[in-house]
């Protein structure tokens, strides 16, 4: 009866360890990626997002310039790539700090007005309707400001990010503490190698999820992800992050298994020598 209880207790603890490792992988990745503004900014730089954003803003503005009967030269130098990068990075930081998500487009507005005035002067054209001109400038600055939005859904989550970050951090500490307690209990009570199986289990569950998503779901064209380049970049990179971390768990599990086998073999050899 005692052996059966020990048997059930042992595998129950192994199962709990597997769940805790799986949870730690998920929580750690969330903390280091989704909830980390520095990670998001690095990803934007790595994927040349600022270059993409610059072209998107220019292309959209060009469409309205043509409709307004103006030349595309009025858009020249109204903003720089450096300004786009700084504005985008500040927007990301403000989002995570739950600050007001406001874009300063005053310089764009002023530069655009100067360019339009110069264009009209050079062409000897008299502006017939100042109200229409103001509406056009307003339309251009709206395009500029809206381009920095991550997505309408994500932007509304700014107030919840700091709370979520605190919850994730707390759960990480709780998971680590619980893992140490269960591992120590099993090691002292059963005196066995108790990490190899849970590490393998967690790693293979993660890999199954990763490859299921990769081969069953088209992330690039998924509606929620395709609505924002930023979300798309981060989501795909997180999948790769989980895959790489899972392979590290497997390597770690193999290393622990080999070490334990060598320790057991050495102990058995010492015991045989003692008997002789």
LOFIMAR-285305 format. One record per residue (C-alpha): residue number from 1; residue in one letter; x, y negated, z negated. Coordinates in nm, 3 decimals. Layout:
% residues N
 seq type      xx      yy      zz
 NUM    A       X       Y       Z
...
This chain:
% residues 276
 seq type      xx      yy      zz
   1    X   0.000   0.000   0.000
   2    X   0.284  -0.236  -0.091
   3    X   0.461  -0.157   0.236
   4    X   0.147  -0.246   0.433
   5    X   0.113  -0.575   0.246
   6    X   0.479  -0.654   0.310
   7    X   0.435  -0.561   0.676
   8    X   0.136  -0.797   0.715
   9    X   0.308  -1.072   0.514
  10    X   0.623  -1.049   0.724
  11    X   0.447  -1.081   1.059
  12    X   0.212  -1.348   0.928
  13    X   0.513  -1.557   0.827
  14    X   0.677  -1.490   1.165
  15    X   0.359  -1.614   1.332
  16    X   0.354  -1.926   1.112
  17    X   0.719  -1.998   1.198
  18    X   0.640  -1.963   1.570
  19    X   0.354  -2.212   1.537
  20    X   0.570  -2.456   1.339
  21    X   0.851  -2.442   1.598
  22    X   0.598  -2.488   1.877
  23    X   0.446  -2.785   1.693
  24    X   0.790  -2.936   1.629
  25    X   0.880  -2.915   1.998
  26    X   0.556  -3.093   2.093
  27    X   0.583  -3.355   1.817
  28    X   0.953  -3.420   1.880
  29    X   0.898  -3.472   2.253
  30    X   0.605  -3.708   2.189
  31    X   0.813  -3.907   1.942
  32    X   1.114  -3.932   2.174
  33    X   0.921  -4.003   2.494
  34    X   0.559  -4.122   2.492
  35    X   0.594  -4.315   2.168
  36    X   0.937  -4.457   2.246
  37    X   0.943  -4.788   2.441
  38    X   1.316  -4.756   2.508
  39    X   1.258  -4.421   2.678
  40    X   0.982  -4.570   2.897
  41    X   1.206  -4.861   2.998
  42    X   1.493  -4.624   3.085
  43    X   1.257  -4.415   3.297
  44    X   1.138  -4.723   3.485
  45    X   1.497  -4.816   3.560
  46    X   1.589  -4.459   3.660
  47    X   1.299  -4.440   3.906
  48    X   1.363  -4.789   4.053
  49    X   1.018  -4.895   3.937
  50    X   1.108  -5.265   3.945
  51    X   1.195  -5.238   4.313
  52    X   0.865  -5.062   4.376
  53    X   0.674  -5.325   4.178
  54    X   0.842  -5.608   4.367
  55    X   0.733  -5.459   4.702
  56    X   0.380  -5.388   4.579
  57    X   0.330  -5.746   4.460
  58    X   0.471  -5.891   4.782
  59    X   0.263  -5.662   5.007
  60    X  -0.060  -5.742   4.825
  61    X   0.010  -6.115   4.827
  62    X   0.099  -6.102   5.199
  63    X  -0.250  -5.975   5.281
  64    X  -0.415  -6.278   5.121
  65    X  -0.161  -6.522   5.267
  66    X  -0.254  -6.411   5.620
  67    X  -0.627  -6.445   5.540
  68    X  -0.564  -6.797   5.408
  69    X  -0.396  -6.896   5.735
  70    X  -0.059  -6.960   5.573
  71    X   0.285  -6.823   5.654
  72    X   0.440  -6.548   5.438
  73    X   0.735  -6.780   5.375
  74    X   0.529  -6.954   5.106
  75    X   0.593  -6.644   4.892
  76    X   0.971  -6.667   4.921
  77    X   1.153  -6.701   4.588
  78    X   0.842  -6.758   4.380
  79    X   0.976  -6.487   4.149
  80    X   1.290  -6.272   4.134
  81    X   1.351  -5.903   4.071
  82    X   1.522  -5.995   3.747
  83    X   1.209  -6.179   3.632
  84    X   0.996  -5.876   3.723
  85    X   1.225  -5.646   3.524
  86    X   1.227  -5.872   3.218
  87    X   0.849  -5.926   3.236
  88    X   0.780  -5.553   3.270
  89    X   1.012  -5.463   2.983
  90    X   0.858  -5.729   2.757
  91    X   0.514  -5.600   2.850
  92    X   0.614  -5.245   2.746
  93    X   0.759  -5.367   2.415
  94    X   0.449  -5.580   2.343
  95    X   0.230  -5.281   2.421
  96    X   0.405  -5.066   2.160
  97    X   0.409  -5.348   1.903
  98    X   0.038  -5.416   1.963
  99    X   0.110  -5.776   2.063
 100    X  -0.108  -5.969   2.306
 101    X  -0.051  -5.827   2.653
 102    X  -0.012  -6.157   2.831
 103    X   0.198  -6.222   3.141
 104    X   0.359  -6.563   3.184
 105    X   0.294  -6.654   3.547
 106    X   0.349  -7.030   3.510
 107    X   0.678  -7.029   3.703
 108    X   0.521  -6.823   3.982
 109    X   0.234  -7.069   4.001
 110    X   0.463  -7.373   4.014
 111    X   0.700  -7.220   4.271
 112    X   0.409  -7.114   4.490
 113    X   0.259  -7.465   4.483
 114    X   0.597  -7.616   4.578
 115    X   0.635  -7.370   4.868
 116    X   0.283  -7.440   4.995
 117    X   0.337  -7.819   4.977
 118    X   0.668  -7.785   5.164
 119    X   0.509  -7.563   5.426
 120    X   0.221  -7.806   5.483
 121    X   0.463  -8.102   5.500
 122    X   0.689  -7.926   5.750
 123    X   0.392  -7.838   5.970
 124    X   0.233  -8.183   5.926
 125    X  -0.083  -8.020   5.799
 126    X  -0.318  -8.206   5.569
 127    X  -0.474  -7.989   5.294
 128    X  -0.846  -8.029   5.357
 129    X  -0.976  -7.864   5.040
 130    X  -0.774  -7.883   4.717
 131    X  -1.023  -7.654   4.538
 132    X  -0.966  -7.377   4.792
 133    X  -0.592  -7.421   4.751
 134    X  -0.624  -7.389   4.373
 135    X  -0.835  -7.075   4.413
 136    X  -0.572  -6.929   4.643
 137    X  -0.293  -7.001   4.392
 138    X  -0.508  -6.852   4.115
 139    X  -0.564  -6.542   4.325
 140    X  -0.189  -6.501   4.377
 141    X  -0.110  -6.539   4.006
 142    X  -0.385  -6.287   3.921
 143    X  -0.225  -6.035   4.157
 144    X   0.110  -6.098   3.990
 145    X  -0.028  -6.057   3.637
 146    X  -0.242  -5.751   3.711
 147    X   0.052  -5.568   3.868
 148    X   0.219  -5.525   3.528
 149    X  -0.073  -5.340   3.375
 150    X   0.007  -4.973   3.303
 151    X  -0.358  -4.876   3.353
 152    X  -0.689  -5.008   3.221
 153    X  -0.734  -4.703   2.997
 154    X  -0.379  -4.700   2.860
 155    X  -0.368  -5.076   2.797
 156    X  -0.665  -5.045   2.560
 157    X  -0.473  -4.792   2.348
 158    X  -0.211  -5.044   2.237
 159    X  -0.370  -5.094   1.893
 160    X  -0.360  -4.719   1.826
 161    X   0.001  -4.653   1.928
 162    X   0.167  -4.763   1.601
 163    X  -0.079  -4.555   1.395
 164    X  -0.023  -4.255   1.621
 165    X   0.354  -4.299   1.591
 166    X   0.332  -4.297   1.210
 167    X   0.112  -3.986   1.216
 168    X   0.354  -3.804   1.450
 169    X   0.654  -3.894   1.230
 170    X   0.472  -3.770   0.918
 171    X   0.375  -3.445   1.091
 172    X   0.737  -3.389   1.199
 173    X   0.857  -3.415   0.838
 174    X   0.576  -3.190   0.714
 175    X   0.651  -2.932   0.985
 176    X   1.027  -2.932   0.909
 177    X   0.964  -2.898   0.533
 178    X   0.710  -2.617   0.587
 179    X   0.947  -2.439   0.827
 180    X   1.234  -2.450   0.578
 181    X   1.011  -2.317   0.299
 182    X   0.878  -2.023   0.504
 183    X   1.222  -1.936   0.647
 184    X   1.381  -1.947   0.300
 185    X   1.103  -1.729   0.157
 186    X   1.140  -1.465   0.431
 187    X   1.519  -1.469   0.413
 188    X   1.522  -1.420   0.036
 189    X   1.233  -1.173   0.021
 190    X   1.298  -0.955   0.328
 191    X   1.669  -1.034   0.387
 192    X   1.623  -1.005   0.766
 193    X   1.690  -1.209   1.078
 194    X   1.362  -1.396   1.091
 195    X   1.426  -1.674   1.347
 196    X   1.498  -1.486   1.669
 197    X   1.142  -1.369   1.743
 198    X   0.971  -1.702   1.656
 199    X   1.222  -1.896   1.868
 200    X   1.168  -1.664   2.164
 201    X   0.790  -1.678   2.115
 202    X   0.775  -2.058   2.102
 203    X   1.010  -2.093   2.399
 204    X   0.812  -1.853   2.620
 205    X   0.480  -2.017   2.526
 206    X   0.625  -2.355   2.625
 207    X   0.766  -2.215   2.950
 208    X   0.434  -2.050   3.033
 209    X   0.253  -2.383   2.986
 210    X   0.518  -2.573   3.187
 211    X   0.514  -2.338   3.486
 212    X   0.136  -2.302   3.475
 213    X   0.106  -2.681   3.504
 214    X   0.374  -2.699   3.775
 215    X   0.219  -2.431   3.997
 216    X  -0.152  -2.484   3.919
 217    X  -0.189  -2.861   3.885
 218    X  -0.078  -3.124   4.136
 219    X   0.041  -3.385   3.887
 220    X   0.132  -3.642   4.151
 221    X  -0.224  -3.650   4.285
 222    X  -0.411  -3.603   3.959
 223    X  -0.653  -3.896   3.930
 224    X  -0.547  -4.008   3.581
 225    X  -0.176  -3.982   3.662
 226    X  -0.184  -4.114   4.017
 227    X  -0.361  -4.430   3.898
 228    X  -0.032  -4.548   3.750
 229    X   0.323  -4.488   3.869
 230    X   0.449  -4.525   3.513
 231    X   0.220  -4.250   3.380
 232    X   0.313  -4.033   3.675
 233    X   0.688  -4.073   3.620
 234    X   0.667  -4.006   3.245
 235    X   0.432  -3.708   3.274
 236    X   0.652  -3.526   3.524
 237    X   0.967  -3.600   3.323
 238    X   0.805  -3.476   3.000
 239    X   0.726  -3.143   3.169
 240    X   1.095  -3.111   3.259
 241    X   1.189  -3.218   2.907
 242    X   0.978  -2.935   2.758
 243    X   1.127  -2.683   3.002
 244    X   1.486  -2.778   2.917
 245    X   1.417  -2.773   2.543
 246    X   1.256  -2.428   2.578
 247    X   1.569  -2.291   2.747
 248    X   1.774  -2.435   2.460
 249    X   1.550  -2.248   2.213
 250    X   1.612  -1.924   2.404
 251    X   1.989  -1.980   2.399
 252    X   1.970  -2.060   2.027
 253    X   1.765  -1.743   1.964
 254    X   2.017  -1.527   2.154
 255    X   2.304  -1.685   1.961
 256    X   2.133  -1.615   1.626
 257    X   2.063  -1.256   1.731
 258    X   2.426  -1.196   1.835
 259    X   2.559  -1.351   1.513
 260    X   2.327  -1.136   1.300
 261    X   2.420  -0.819   1.491
 262    X   2.792  -0.889   1.436
 263    X   2.738  -0.966   1.068
 264    X   2.537  -0.643   1.027
 265    X   2.802  -0.440   1.212
 266    X   3.079  -0.589   1.000
 267    X   2.886  -0.523   0.679
 268    X   2.822  -0.163   0.787
 269    X   3.191  -0.119   0.871
 270    X   3.297  -0.255   0.532
 271    X   3.051  -0.021   0.361
 272    X   3.188   0.281   0.548
 273    X   3.542   0.182   0.458
 274    X   3.441   0.156   0.094
 275    X   3.282   0.505   0.101
 276    X   3.599   0.655   0.253
